[in-house]
């Protein structure tokens, strides 16, 4: 009987490397399978909708009480037509508002936690800031409906419209509180913890010699932070902002509850009701399942492909931007 050969260091190293390779390859493999599945499923809708899907404003499932009719190689409901330009604009606009509001607040909170709060209570205070990220999005949405929308619609938006009406996008009817700015405010609360935690850790990791050198040259504490510490972590700040942007792009329930879920029109001002792609998919899925031709659900899958493509583009641009400022070093660089 041949004795079992004991595994040597080389065998264990190969097994470890194989395991790491499988673990590293799993996320891109899952993403590829997901995109291939969505593309295959939505292919009839892609052919039916054509380029007008990205430039149209009308989402019409047609008459669901009539039998499907043949149009080319597809069976569709009479009058069916799909366009999502308003959803694309709503998604990008709400994300832009959220990032514009969250970035200065997140960086300021990170500076406060790293530079002003004593180390003995910094962990305790930071825990409550990061706890914002653990709150479910539907809670943010409910808070927005119950508290934020009445406050903004009755008191804040009318004042903004009267005082800032000379600005192009702040004039016009302030509305009831549901809309683009409200969605941006709620999204900003959800992404502030991500920016704060990342930037705070980067500030704390800065060498103490940098601060001491700036103080020795006569800089105040504010000047040290503004001119020495923050420029040293600009790459981290950019990376945190891009991660927060990706989070805001895909948020669903909170936006659905406070955006107004408007369809078929582009926002006229910052108070206008909107809808985003993710929120629209969630709100329309039930009615789309009632389409006997299946084209409505396939068109929702096409929206998912567009949203996934936007997220991939954002992350790709982030990698290029970080590479441009030197955040990505060649392999083996120190």
CORJOPE-V626044 format. One record per backbone hydrogen bond with DSSP energy under -0.5 kcal/mol. NH is the residue of the N-H (numbers start at 0). CO is the residue of the C=O. If there is no record, write none. Layout:
nh	co
NH	CO
NH	CO
This chain:
nh	co
11	7
12	8
13	9
14	10
15	11
16	12
17	13
18	14
19	15
20	16
21	17
22	18
23	19
24	20
25	21
26	22
27	23
28	24
29	25
30	26
31	27
32	28
33	29
34	30
35	31
36	32
37	33
38	34
39	35
40	36
41	37
42	38
45	41
46	42
47	43
48	44
49	45
51	48
52	49
53	50
54	50
55	51
58	56
59	57
59	80
62	77
63	61
65	62
68	75
70	73
73	70
75	68
75	73
79	76
80	59
83	52
84	55
87	83
88	84
89	85
90	86
91	87
92	88
93	89
94	90
95	91
96	92
97	93
98	94
99	95
100	96
101	97
102	98
103	99
104	100
105	101
106	102
107	103
108	104
109	105
110	106
111	107
112	108
113	109
114	110
115	110
115	111
116	111
120	117
121	117
122	118
124	120
125	121
126	122
127	123
128	124
129	125
130	126
131	127
131	128
132	129
133	130
134	130
134	131
138	135
139	135
140	136
141	137
142	138
143	139
144	140
145	141
146	142
147	142
148	143
150	146
151	147
152	148
153	149
154	150
155	150
156	151
158	154
159	155
160	156
161	157
162	158
163	159
166	163
169	166
170	166
178	257
179	271
180	269
182	178
183	179
184	180
185	181
186	182
187	183
188	184
189	185
190	186
191	187
192	188
194	190
195	191
196	192
197	193
198	194
199	195
200	196
201	197
202	198
203	199
204	200
205	201
205	202
209	206
210	206
211	207
212	208
213	209
214	210
215	211
216	212
217	214
218	213
223	219
224	220
225	221
226	222
227	223
228	223
229	224
231	227
232	228
232	229
233	230
236	232
237	233
238	234
239	235
240	236
241	237
242	238
243	239
244	240
245	241
246	242
247	243
248	244
249	245
250	246
250	247
255	251
256	252
257	253
258	254
260	273
261	273
269	168
271	268
273	258
276	86
279	275
280	276
281	277
282	278
283	279
284	280
287	283
288	284
289	286
290	287
291	289
293	290
297	293
298	294
299	295
300	296
301	297
302	298
303	299
304	300
305	301
306	302
307	303
308	304
309	305
310	306
311	307
312	308
313	309
314	310
315	311
316	312
317	313
318	314
319	315
320	316
321	317
322	318
323	319
324	320
325	322
326	321
327	321
328	326
332	329
